[in-house]
Amino acid sequence: MDLALFGYNLLVSTVGYGAFKLLQLSNGFRCEATFWEGRLGVYGPDHADLKTERPRFWFHAASIGEVTGSVATVHLLRQRCPSATIWLTVGTPQGLRFAHEQLGDIATVLPFPLDFPWVLKKAMQTFQPDLYVALESEFWPGLFGFLRRYQVPAVLLNGKLSRKSARRYAFLRPLYQPIFQQFRWLAMHSPADREHALLLGAAPERVHVLGSAKYDCLLTRTLKGNQTGWERILRLEPDTVVLVGGSLRRSECTALLHIFQQLSETVPHLVGIFAPRHLHRLPTMIEWLRERQIPFQLLSHLEQAEQIREAQVILVDQMGVLFDLYALGHLIFCGGTLEPIGGHNILEPVAWGKPVFYGPHLESVKEEHTLLQGAGGGRLVPDATALLQEWRHWAGNIPELMAHGERAKEVIQKLGGVAEKQVDLMLASLYGANRSRCQGATPSERELFNR
């Protein structure tokens, strides 16, 4: 083991483990005890010494966004390698639940093991992967050390590497450079991401700019969506104008409620659906509404038929449903953009043919913003006051606004096909280890292998 990795393992085994023991005292840990047991490599009797088919693919996604980017690729991989075993590990409870919903029928979904040596050893014994697939920006030194030890090839898909992250990894170059040299292939999201990967030691001939399979996934998800079910549950009439505030962060949670309050004074039959990015923000939103005596209802109560919708304000108190709720919207805002967060998935509404409004903080979604602005489907506003003014205008011009959304959807459709290229790279990596493990190689796969 090299000195840098030895020092890292010593640090996580002492300081990291101490922090984990403190986490065990929190309410969040107790509420998600099974999840955290999985993160310690305790996967239960159903997954112990499991005799699974070869080849074995281990995907890892940090949370919901990364899972979203994997859906189309995992589905296509299952078609191309029907007898394979596919593991998908996820690093958050919300992402794990979402992954079960989206991929639980074709992959085994489990919590991602913590980067402790003894935990990783148990995980490697359980998965015995033939190929490890990292999604977006998951670079764990301990895990990659085990992959090197067991000679397991690794690929990176939907690769994202910001300038800030690249500088941080460069500062710890002895720890991270071996990871970037270790990847068999790196499928990056943009040319800038590729340049950052090269600076960290990735071989130029193995780094490709393919874009993101999220485009393939978003369009696939609309075919499985439940928008008509939500329309029925929420009792939406044809003349209802629906405002959706999605992935709201910090002050956005109440700022969007205030905008709705003002807009409802002039827009009849206005219904507002508000989804905080993190559910612990709900009490603040509830308090704000009660202080102003604004009636509201929780989405879960409506879904479970405990109530019928009577209020104009609906608070989303569950995870994994926002994508389908965007299908109902006319005036849609995507959060993390008025607050300096960097933005969340501004393409999700557009997959339904809906335009999306957002603030100026777009560090995480710059390329998506450029695409949407060119098609008129992305509407940038500098602050909450401007958002209210925009919505006052568009509330009376909904058909024209929806036309912008449809044009933006056409842009997303043209960006599809990334998932197929990603599966080609994965199978090319697998044949490099043992060509006999997966039958039916396409000419493009063999071409990639022979490069």
C-alpha positions as CSV (number, residue, x, y, z in Angstrom):
1,M,0.0,0.0,0.0
2,D,1.4,3.5,-0.9
3,L,2.1,6.0,1.8
4,A,-0.7,8.4,0.9
5,L,-3.4,5.7,1.0
6,F,-2.0,4.3,4.2
7,G,-2.3,7.8,5.8
8,Y,-5.9,8.1,4.4
9,N,-7.0,4.8,5.8
10,L,-5.4,5.6,9.2
11,L,-7.4,8.9,9.2
12,V,-10.7,7.5,8.3
13,S,-10.2,4.6,10.7
14,T,-9.7,7.0,13.6
15,V,-11.2,10.4,13.1
16,G,-13.8,9.2,10.5
17,Y,-14.9,6.3,12.7
18,G,-15.2,8.6,15.7
19,A,-17.4,10.9,13.7
20,F,-19.5,8.0,12.6
21,K,-20.0,6.9,16.3
22,L,-21.3,10.4,17.0
23,L,-23.7,10.2,14.1
24,Q,-25.1,7.0,15.7
25,L,-26.5,9.2,18.5
26,S,-28.6,11.4,16.1
27,N,-32.3,11.0,15.4
28,G,-31.5,10.7,11.7
29,F,-29.4,7.7,12.3
30,R,-32.1,6.0,14.4
31,C,-34.7,6.7,11.8
32,E,-32.6,5.2,9.0
33,A,-30.9,2.4,11.1
34,T,-31.2,-0.3,8.3
35,F,-29.7,2.1,5.8
36,W,-26.7,2.8,8.1
37,E,-26.2,-0.9,8.8
38,G,-25.9,-1.3,5.0
39,R,-23.3,1.4,4.9
40,L,-21.3,-0.7,7.4
41,G,-21.4,-3.6,4.9
42,V,-24.2,-5.4,6.8
43,Y,-26.5,-6.4,4.0
44,G,-28.4,-9.1,5.7
45,P,-28.8,-12.8,5.0
46,D,-30.4,-12.2,1.6
47,H,-27.1,-10.9,0.2
48,A,-24.6,-13.0,2.1
49,D,-22.6,-15.4,0.0
50,L,-25.0,-14.8,-2.9
51,K,-24.3,-17.0,-5.8
52,T,-24.9,-14.7,-8.7
53,E,-24.3,-14.8,-12.4
54,R,-21.3,-13.4,-14.2
55,P,-20.4,-10.8,-15.2
56,R,-21.0,-8.6,-12.1
57,F,-21.4,-4.9,-12.5
58,W,-21.2,-2.6,-9.5
59,F,-22.7,0.8,-10.1
60,H,-22.4,3.6,-7.5
61,A,-24.5,6.7,-7.3
62,A,-24.2,9.3,-4.6
63,S,-27.9,10.3,-4.4
64,I,-31.1,10.9,-6.5
65,G,-29.4,13.0,-9.2
66,E,-26.7,10.3,-9.9
67,V,-29.3,7.6,-9.8
68,T,-31.3,9.5,-12.4
69,G,-28.3,9.6,-14.7
70,S,-27.9,5.8,-14.4
71,V,-31.4,4.6,-15.2
72,A,-31.2,4.5,-19.0
73,T,-27.7,3.0,-18.9
74,V,-28.7,0.2,-16.5
75,H,-31.8,-0.6,-18.5
76,L,-29.8,-0.9,-21.7
77,L,-27.0,-2.9,-20.0
78,R,-29.7,-5.4,-18.8
79,Q,-30.9,-5.8,-22.4
80,R,-27.3,-6.3,-23.7
81,C,-26.2,-8.6,-20.9
82,P,-29.5,-10.3,-19.7
83,S,-27.8,-12.8,-17.4
84,A,-25.5,-10.3,-15.7
85,T,-25.7,-9.4,-12.0
86,I,-26.1,-5.7,-11.5
87,W,-25.5,-4.1,-8.1
88,L,-26.3,-0.4,-7.5
89,T,-25.2,1.2,-4.3
90,V,-26.4,4.6,-3.2
91,G,-25.1,7.0,-0.5
92,T,-28.3,8.6,0.8
93,P,-31.6,7.1,2.2
94,Q,-33.6,9.2,-0.2
95,G,-31.5,8.2,-3.2
96,L,-31.8,4.5,-2.1
97,R,-35.6,4.7,-2.1
98,F,-35.6,6.4,-5.4
99,A,-33.3,3.7,-6.9
100,H,-35.5,1.0,-5.6
101,E,-38.5,2.6,-7.4
102,Q,-36.6,3.1,-10.7
103,L,-34.3,0.1,-10.9
104,G,-35.3,-2.4,-8.2
105,D,-36.8,-4.8,-10.7
106,I,-33.5,-5.2,-12.7
107,A,-30.8,-4.4,-10.2
108,T,-30.0,-5.2,-6.6
109,V,-30.1,-1.8,-4.8
110,L,-28.1,-1.5,-1.5
111,P,-26.5,1.3,0.6
112,F,-23.0,2.3,-0.4
113,P,-20.3,1.0,2.0
114,L,-18.5,3.6,4.0
115,D,-14.8,4.0,3.0
116,F,-13.5,2.1,6.0
117,P,-11.1,-0.7,5.1
118,W,-13.0,-3.4,7.1
119,V,-16.3,-2.3,5.6
120,L,-14.9,-2.3,2.0
121,K,-13.5,-5.8,2.5
122,K,-16.9,-7.1,3.4
123,A,-18.5,-5.3,0.4
124,M,-15.9,-6.7,-2.0
125,Q,-16.6,-10.2,-0.7
126,T,-20.3,-9.7,-1.3
127,F,-20.2,-8.1,-4.7
128,Q,-17.1,-9.7,-6.2
129,P,-17.4,-7.2,-9.1
130,D,-16.0,-7.7,-12.6
131,L,-16.4,-4.0,-13.3
132,Y,-16.9,-1.0,-11.1
133,V,-18.9,2.0,-12.5
134,A,-18.6,5.3,-10.8
135,L,-21.2,8.0,-11.6
136,E,-20.5,11.7,-12.0
137,S,-17.9,12.5,-9.3
138,E,-17.5,9.6,-6.8
139,F,-13.8,9.2,-6.1
140,W,-13.2,7.2,-2.8
141,P,-9.5,6.5,-2.2
142,G,-10.1,3.5,0.0
143,L,-12.5,1.9,-2.4
144,F,-10.2,2.4,-5.4
145,G,-7.4,1.0,-3.4
146,F,-9.4,-2.2,-3.0
147,L,-10.2,-2.2,-6.7
148,R,-6.5,-2.0,-7.5
149,R,-5.8,-4.8,-5.1
150,Y,-8.4,-7.1,-6.6
151,Q,-7.6,-6.0,-10.2
152,V,-11.1,-4.8,-10.9
153,P,-11.4,-2.4,-13.8
154,A,-13.3,0.9,-13.3
155,V,-15.1,3.3,-15.6
156,L,-16.5,6.7,-14.9
157,L,-19.9,7.7,-16.5
158,N,-21.6,11.1,-16.7
159,G,-18.3,12.4,-15.3
160,K,-18.3,15.8,-13.7
161,L,-15.3,17.6,-12.3
162,S,-15.6,21.3,-11.5
163,R,-12.6,23.6,-11.4
164,K,-13.0,23.9,-7.6
165,S,-13.1,20.1,-7.2
166,A,-10.1,19.6,-9.5
167,R,-8.1,22.0,-7.4
168,R,-9.0,20.2,-4.2
169,Y,-8.0,16.8,-5.7
170,A,-4.8,18.4,-7.2
171,F,-3.8,19.5,-3.7
172,L,-4.1,15.9,-2.6
173,R,-2.6,14.6,-5.8
174,P,-0.7,11.6,-4.3
175,L,-4.1,10.3,-3.1
176,Y,-6.3,11.1,-6.2
177,Q,-3.9,10.8,-9.1
178,P,-3.8,7.0,-8.9
179,I,-7.6,7.0,-9.1
180,F,-7.7,9.0,-12.4
181,Q,-4.9,6.8,-13.8
182,Q,-6.8,3.7,-12.8
183,F,-10.0,4.3,-14.8
184,R,-10.2,2.2,-17.9
185,W,-12.5,4.8,-19.5
186,L,-13.8,8.2,-18.4
187,A,-17.0,9.3,-20.1
188,M,-17.1,13.0,-19.2
189,H,-20.0,15.4,-19.3
190,S,-18.3,18.4,-21.0
191,P,-14.9,19.4,-22.5
192,A,-14.1,21.4,-19.3
193,D,-14.7,18.2,-17.3
194,R,-12.3,16.4,-19.6
195,E,-9.6,19.0,-19.2
196,H,-9.9,18.8,-15.4
197,A,-9.6,15.0,-15.6
198,L,-6.5,15.2,-17.7
199,L,-4.8,17.6,-15.3
200,L,-5.3,15.0,-12.6
201,G,-3.5,12.3,-14.5
202,A,-6.1,10.5,-16.7
203,A,-4.7,9.2,-20.0
204,P,-6.0,11.4,-22.9
205,E,-6.8,8.4,-25.1
206,R,-9.2,7.0,-22.4
207,V,-11.1,10.3,-21.7
208,H,-14.2,10.9,-23.9
209,V,-16.8,13.7,-23.9
210,L,-20.1,11.8,-24.2
211,G,-22.5,14.2,-22.4
212,S,-24.9,12.7,-19.9
213,A,-27.3,9.8,-20.0
214,K,-29.7,11.9,-18.0
215,Y,-31.2,13.0,-21.2
216,D,-32.1,9.4,-22.2
217,C,-33.4,8.8,-18.7
218,L,-35.6,11.8,-18.5
219,L,-37.4,11.0,-21.6
220,T,-37.8,7.3,-20.6
221,R,-39.2,8.4,-17.2
222,T,-42.0,10.5,-18.8
223,L,-43.3,7.3,-20.5
224,K,-43.7,5.7,-17.0
225,G,-44.9,8.9,-15.3
226,N,-48.1,9.1,-13.2
227,Q,-49.2,12.6,-14.1
228,T,-52.8,11.6,-14.8
229,G,-53.0,9.9,-11.4
230,W,-51.8,13.1,-9.7
231,E,-54.3,15.2,-11.7
232,R,-57.1,13.0,-10.3
233,I,-55.7,13.1,-6.7
234,L,-55.3,16.9,-6.7
235,R,-58.7,17.4,-8.5
236,L,-57.2,19.8,-11.1
237,E,-59.7,21.4,-13.5
238,P,-58.8,22.2,-17.1
239,D,-58.7,26.0,-16.3
240,T,-56.5,25.6,-13.3
241,V,-53.1,27.3,-13.4
242,V,-50.5,25.2,-11.5
243,L,-47.4,26.7,-9.9
244,V,-44.7,24.3,-8.9
245,G,-41.8,25.2,-6.8
246,G,-39.3,22.3,-6.9
247,S,-36.2,21.4,-4.9
248,L,-36.5,24.6,-2.8
249,R,-33.5,25.5,-0.7
250,R,-33.3,27.8,2.4
251,S,-35.1,31.1,1.9
252,E,-36.6,29.9,-1.4
253,C,-39.0,27.8,0.7
254,T,-40.8,30.8,2.0
255,A,-40.0,33.2,-0.9
256,L,-42.0,31.0,-3.3
257,L,-44.9,30.9,-0.9
258,H,-44.9,34.7,-0.7
259,I,-44.8,34.9,-4.5
260,F,-47.8,32.5,-4.7
261,Q,-49.7,34.6,-2.1
262,Q,-49.2,37.7,-4.2
263,L,-49.9,36.0,-7.5
264,S,-53.1,34.4,-6.3
265,E,-54.7,37.8,-5.8
266,T,-54.9,38.3,-9.5
267,V,-54.8,34.8,-11.0
268,P,-58.1,32.8,-10.4
269,H,-58.0,29.0,-9.8
270,L,-54.3,29.1,-9.0
271,V,-52.9,26.0,-7.3
272,G,-49.4,25.9,-5.8
273,I,-47.3,22.8,-5.2
274,F,-44.2,23.3,-3.1
275,A,-41.4,20.7,-2.7
276,P,-38.5,21.5,-0.5
277,R,-35.2,19.8,-1.4
278,H,-34.9,18.6,2.2
279,L,-38.0,17.7,4.3
280,H,-36.7,19.3,7.5
281,R,-37.7,22.6,5.9
282,L,-41.4,21.7,6.0
283,P,-42.0,23.0,9.6
284,T,-40.7,26.4,8.6
285,M,-43.1,26.5,5.6
286,I,-46.0,25.3,7.7
287,E,-45.3,28.0,10.3
288,W,-45.2,30.7,7.6
289,L,-48.5,29.6,6.2
290,R,-50.2,29.4,9.5
291,E,-49.0,32.8,10.6
292,R,-50.8,34.2,7.5
293,Q,-53.8,32.0,7.9
294,I,-53.3,30.5,4.4
295,P,-54.9,27.0,4.1
296,F,-52.6,24.2,3.0
297,Q,-52.6,20.4,2.8
298,L,-49.9,17.8,2.8
299,L,-49.5,15.8,-0.4
300,S,-49.3,12.5,1.5
301,H,-52.7,13.0,3.1
302,L,-54.2,13.5,-0.4
303,E,-52.4,10.6,-1.9
304,Q,-53.6,8.3,0.8
305,A,-57.2,9.5,0.4
306,E,-57.3,10.8,4.0
307,Q,-58.5,14.1,2.6
308,I,-59.7,15.6,-0.7
309,R,-58.0,18.7,-2.0
310,E,-59.7,21.9,-0.9
311,A,-56.7,24.2,-0.3
312,Q,-54.8,26.0,-3.0
313,V,-51.4,25.3,-1.4
314,I,-50.0,21.7,-1.4
315,L,-46.8,20.9,0.5
316,V,-44.9,17.9,-0.8
317,D,-43.9,15.9,2.3
318,Q,-42.3,12.9,0.5
319,M,-39.4,12.2,-1.7
320,G,-39.3,10.8,-5.3
321,V,-42.5,12.4,-6.6
322,L,-41.4,15.8,-7.8
323,F,-40.5,14.6,-11.3
324,D,-44.1,13.5,-12.0
325,L,-45.5,16.7,-10.3
326,Y,-43.6,18.8,-12.8
327,A,-45.9,17.4,-15.5
328,L,-48.8,19.3,-13.9
329,G,-47.1,22.7,-13.8
330,H,-47.4,25.8,-15.9
331,L,-45.4,28.2,-13.8
332,I,-42.4,26.2,-12.7
333,F,-39.4,27.2,-10.6
334,C,-36.4,25.0,-9.9
335,G,-34.6,25.7,-6.6
336,G,-31.0,26.0,-5.5
337,T,-30.7,29.0,-7.9
338,L,-31.9,32.0,-5.9
339,E,-29.8,30.7,-3.1
340,P,-26.1,30.3,-3.9
341,I,-26.3,26.5,-4.1
342,G,-25.6,26.0,-7.8
343,G,-28.9,24.6,-9.1
344,H,-30.6,21.3,-9.3
345,N,-32.0,19.4,-12.3
346,I,-33.5,22.2,-14.4
347,L,-34.1,19.7,-17.2
348,E,-36.8,17.6,-15.4
349,P,-39.7,20.0,-16.2
350,V,-38.5,20.4,-19.8
351,A,-38.7,16.6,-20.3
352,W,-42.5,17.1,-19.9
353,G,-42.5,19.9,-22.5
354,K,-42.7,22.6,-19.7
355,P,-40.5,25.7,-19.5
356,V,-38.6,26.3,-16.2
357,F,-37.7,29.4,-14.3
358,Y,-34.6,29.7,-12.1
359,G,-32.3,32.2,-10.4
360,P,-28.7,33.3,-11.2
361,H,-26.8,30.6,-9.2
362,L,-26.3,28.0,-11.9
363,E,-22.8,26.7,-11.3
364,S,-23.9,23.0,-11.4
365,V,-26.2,23.4,-14.4
366,K,-24.4,25.8,-16.7
367,E,-24.6,23.7,-19.8
368,E,-28.2,22.8,-19.2
369,H,-29.0,26.5,-18.8
370,T,-27.2,27.3,-22.1
371,L,-29.2,24.6,-23.9
372,L,-32.6,25.8,-22.5
373,Q,-32.0,29.5,-23.1
374,G,-31.2,28.8,-26.7
375,A,-34.6,27.1,-27.1
376,G,-36.5,29.6,-24.9
377,G,-37.3,26.9,-22.3
378,G,-35.1,28.2,-19.6
379,R,-36.1,31.5,-18.0
380,L,-33.4,33.2,-15.9
381,V,-34.6,35.7,-13.3
382,P,-32.2,37.7,-11.0
383,D,-34.3,37.6,-7.9
384,A,-37.7,36.7,-6.4
385,T,-39.2,40.1,-7.3
386,A,-38.4,39.5,-11.0
387,L,-39.8,36.0,-10.8
388,L,-43.1,37.4,-9.6
389,Q,-43.2,40.0,-12.4
390,E,-42.5,37.3,-15.0
391,W,-45.2,35.0,-13.6
392,R,-47.7,37.9,-13.6
393,H,-47.1,38.3,-17.3
394,W,-47.1,34.6,-18.3
395,A,-50.1,33.6,-16.2
396,G,-52.2,35.3,-18.9
397,N,-50.2,33.8,-21.7
398,I,-50.0,30.1,-20.8
399,P,-50.3,28.7,-24.3
400,E,-47.4,30.8,-25.6
401,L,-45.3,29.8,-22.5
402,M,-46.0,26.1,-23.1
403,A,-44.8,26.4,-26.7
404,H,-41.4,27.5,-25.4
405,G,-41.3,24.3,-23.3
406,E,-42.1,22.1,-26.2
407,R,-39.2,23.6,-28.3
408,A,-36.8,23.0,-25.4
409,K,-38.0,19.4,-25.1
410,E,-37.0,18.8,-28.8
411,V,-33.4,19.9,-27.8
412,I,-33.3,17.2,-25.1
413,Q,-34.5,14.6,-27.6
414,K,-31.6,15.4,-29.9
415,L,-29.1,14.8,-27.0
416,G,-30.2,11.2,-26.4
417,G,-28.2,8.1,-27.3
418,V,-25.5,8.6,-24.6
419,A,-26.5,5.5,-22.7
420,E,-25.7,3.2,-25.6
421,K,-22.2,4.7,-25.9
422,Q,-21.7,4.2,-22.2
423,V,-22.6,0.6,-22.3
424,D,-20.2,0.1,-25.2
425,L,-17.4,1.5,-23.0
426,M,-18.4,-0.7,-20.1
427,L,-18.4,-3.9,-22.2
428,A,-15.1,-3.0,-23.8
429,S,-13.6,-2.7,-20.3
430,L,-15.1,-6.0,-19.3
431,Y,-13.7,-7.8,-22.4
432,G,-10.3,-6.5,-21.4
433,A,-10.5,-8.6,-18.3
434,N,-12.1,-11.7,-19.8
435,R,-13.8,-11.7,-23.2
436,S,-15.8,-14.8,-22.4
437,R,-17.8,-13.3,-19.6
438,C,-20.4,-11.6,-21.7
439,Q,-21.5,-12.9,-25.1
440,G,-22.7,-10.9,-28.1
441,A,-20.1,-8.2,-28.5
442,T,-21.1,-5.6,-31.1
443,P,-18.6,-4.4,-33.6
444,S,-18.4,-1.0,-31.9
445,E,-17.5,-2.7,-28.6
446,R,-14.7,-4.7,-30.2
447,E,-13.5,-1.5,-31.9
448,L,-13.3,0.2,-28.5
449,F,-11.4,-2.7,-27.0
450,N,-8.9,-2.8,-29.7
451,R,-7.9,0.9,-29.4
